[in-house]
Amino acid sequence: MSPGEFWVFIVGIVTLVLLFVLSLFMPSFFYVFLVIFLLLLASIFFITFVKQYSQFERGIIFRLGKFNRIAGPGWAIVIPFFEEEYKKVDVRVKMMDVSSQDIFTADDLKLSLDGTIYYQIVDPEKATLQIDNYGQGLSNLVQSAVRNSIASFTMRQVFGSLDRLNDILADAIRHMTWKWGIDVPSVQIRSVSPSNEVIQAMQQPEIAANLLQAQRFKAEAQKIVIEAIGEGGKSLDDKSTMYLYLQALKQMGESSSSKIVLPMQFMQNAGGMLGGMAGLSTAAMASLGGQENVQNVIDKIKEKISQSNS
């Protein structure tokens, strides 16, 4: 019995005693006393003996310090002094976020993982008596299961079989939590991220390939320009050479249905170089004979490109 219930019980008893004494001196007041007595008796009974549990709640009832039964849902009678409600347990499915850092795969690569664990208490007795704090215990168990499961996969296997990894984790966790009266219906891995070192190592081959492609593109442009305009092309700087070459490719692309793909290294600067004469230096303009001859030079380069492709 809680302190509040105890004082309600005492006040009710005192009130009944006063009304009984009053009825002895005023016999006509006896029926009023009887009605009030019955109402107080019913109120005291419901306050001190009856516990109410929602559909998703279960009560753990101890009798004389020992586990006796699980109460709920609905109303349950708990005898004061002999029995107590130890705790209420929520049996709905709950979610727990999982975030694991620095997990190593079978090929010794470091990953980070984020996900969600869905769990439900199916046996409130075990969840109360078998473990002190099932929330903390489940969290520690999940972290251990994630590390052990990831350690049996290579990085490619982790990214290629997330659904299988979800099932493996759910089975591993469920096998351990069942003795706690907890079921794990589902495990959902939201994201798996390699470390920055792994990402940089994975990007190195692609970066090297792009650099090689850019160097080939630049060499091809210089060769075509020199062959198209002769010795004057050797005096052009790299920026002017690329401007003339890109202008020729642009005009060829506009006049046909062909698609021109440029290396990634030139994409950021290509827009500005194709936008106007800013791509040509003063010295380049002089060597080409002025702005009026630039289009003639571009036409020669276009013709040379066409011959090279034919």
N, C-alpha and C positions, 0 to 999 in steps of 0.2 A: 504494500500500500504506500502510495506516495504521500509526502507531507500534506499536500492540498486535500487529498482524499481523507486523510486522517482527521483533519480539522473539520471537514464537512460532516464526518461521522460523529465527532464530539458535539458539534453544534446541534445536530439533529437529535441526539440523545438528550441533551439539556433541554431543548425545546419540548420534547415529548414529556419529560418529567414535569416541567412547569405547567403544561396543559393538563396533565393528569391530576396534579394538585388542585388546579383551578376547577376541574370537573367535580371534585369531591365536595366543594363548597357550593357549586352551582350545577345541580343535576341536569338542568336543561342544556347545559353546555357540553354534555357527554357526547352527543352525536357529532357536534362540530369537532370535538377532540378525536373521535373515531375516524372521521374523514381525513383530517389532517394527518393523523397517525399513519393511515394507509398510504397517503401520498408521500409522506416522508420516508416510509419504509420502502416504497417502490423506488424513490429517487436514490436513497442510500444503496439499495441493491444494484441499480444500474451503474452508479458511480464507482462503487467499490468492487463489484463482482464481474461486471461485463466489460470486455474489450472489443473494439470494433476494428476490423482489418479490411482494407480495400481489396479489390480483385487481384491486384498485383503484389500484395503484401502477405508475408507470413510471419507469425509470431513464434519466437523460441521461448517455451514455457519451462521453467525449472520448478521442481517441487522439493522442498527441503534441501536445496543446494544441488540436486541432481537433475539432469535432463529428463523431462517427462513426455513432452509431446510438441507437435507443431500445430499451431492454431491458425485459423483463417483459411480462405477469405470469409467475410461475414462477421457475425458475433460469436464470441467465445467467453465462457465463464472461467474466471481466474479467482480462486479462493484466497482472500487476503491472509497474510501471515504464513500460510503454508506454501503458497505458490507465488511466483513472480514472473513478470515478463522480462526476460533477459535482454532481448533486442528484437527489432523488426528487420526483416530482410526483404529487399526488393528483388523479385524474381523476373523482372523484365530483361530483355536483351540490352546490354550496355556496350558502349564503344570505348576503346582505349587507343590513343595515338601511340605509335611506335616510331622512334627516331634513333637510328643506330649509326654511329660514326666510326670510321677507321676499321671497317670489316675487311678481312683479307680473303680472297678467293683461293682456289686450288692452285692457280698459277701465280700466287703471291702478288696480286694487284689489289690496291686499296679502293674500297667503294663506300658510299654512304647510302643509307636506305631510309625511306619514310613510308609508313603504312598505317593501317587501322586494324585492330583486333576486335572482333565481335564475340562477346561471351555472355553466358546466362547461368544463373544459379539454379540448378535442377534439384539439388538436395540441400535445403537450408540447414539441416542438422550437421552434415559434414562440413559445410562452409563455415559453420560457427565453432564446431568442436575440434576439427582436424587441423585448422590453421588459424593463427592469431589475426593476421591481416591479409585477407585473400587478394585485395587490390595490389598491395606491394609485392606479395608473392608471385602473382600472375605477371606483373611487370618485369621482375627479375627473371622469371622463367622464359618469358618471350624474348628478352635480350639474349639469353643463352642459346635458345633454340635458333634464333636468326643467325647468330655467329656460327653455330655448328653446321647449319644447313648451307649457308653461303660458302663455307670452307670446303664443301664437297663438290662445288661447281667451279668451272673456269669462268672467266668474265664473259666470254661469248655465250656460254650456256645460260648464264644468269639473264642476259638481255634477250636471249632467244626463247626462253621457256619460263616466263613470269607466272603463267597460269599453273604450270606444274609446281613451281616454287611455292605458290599460295597453298596448294593442296598438301605439299610436304610439310610446310610450317603448321598448318591446321592439324594434321595428324600427329605431329610431334608434340604440340602443345596440349592437344586433347588427351593424349596418352598419359600425360603427367597430371593434368588438372582434374581428371575424372575422380581420383581418390579424394579430392577436395569438394566433390559435389558440384563441379563447374564444367559446363560444356562450352566448346568453342565452335560455333556453327560455321564461321568463315574468317578467313584472313585475306585482306586486300592490300597488296603492295602498290602504293601510289607512284613512287618514283625510285629509281636506282641511279645514282650519279657517281661516275669515276672521280678520283682525285684530280687536282689541277695538273699534277705531274703526269698522270696517265693520259689526260686529254692532250697535253702538249706533245707527248710522245706519239700519240695517234695522229696528230696533225702534221708532224714533221715530214712524212713521205708526200703528203698532198702539197705542202708548202714548197718542198724541193721540186716537185713536178711542175708547179706553177711558175717557179723561177726559171726552170729550164725552158719551158714553153715561151716565156717572155723573152729570154735571150735569143731563142730561135726566131721569134717574131721580129725582134729588133734587127737581127742580122739579115733576115730576108728583106726587110724594108730598106735597109741601107744598100743592099745589093741591087734591088730593083730600081731605086732612085738613081744610083750611079750609072747603071746600064741605060736608063732612060734619058738622062740629061748629060751624060759624059763627065768630063773632068769637073764641071761646076758642082756636081753632087758631092765630090770629095771635100769641098770647102764648107759644106753645110754642117751645122752642129746637130746634135741628136734630136733636139726639140723641133728644129725646122724640118729635118728628114721625116720624123714621125708625123708632123702636121701634113706634109704633102702626101705621104702614103695613106694616112687615114682619110684625107679629103678624097683621094682617088677611090678608095674602097667605099666611102659613103655615096659618091655619085654613081658608082657601079651598082650599089645596092638599090638606089632609088630608081634606076633605069631598068631593073630586072626583078624577078621574083626570088632571087637568091638571098640567102640569109648569111650574114657575116658574123662570126663568133670571134670576139677579141679576148686575149688573155686577161685574167683577173687584175693583174698589176696595172693595166692601162685603163680599166673601167672608170676609175675615179677622175682621171685627168682627161679622158677622151672627150667628154662633153665640152670642156673649155677649149681644147685644141681644135675641135670641129666648129666651134662657134664663130670664129672670125680670124682676122689676120694677126691676132696676138700670138699665134703659134709660130710666126716667122720673125726672126730677129732682123735688125736693121742691116747687118752685114749680109744676111741671106737674101733680103729684098734686093740689095745692090747686085749681088752675084747673079740673081735671076733676071736682072734687067728691069726691075720695077714691078709694080703691082699688076700692070696690064699683061705681063708675060706669065704670071703665076698660073692662070687657067691653062695656058698652052703647055706649061710644064706638067700640070696635073693630067692633061689629056695624054701626054706622052707616057706618063707613069701608068695610066689606065690601059693604054695599048700594050705596054710591056707586061703588065699583070695578065692581060688576056692571052698573050702569046705564051706566057709561062704555064698557064693553066690548060692550054689547048694541047 
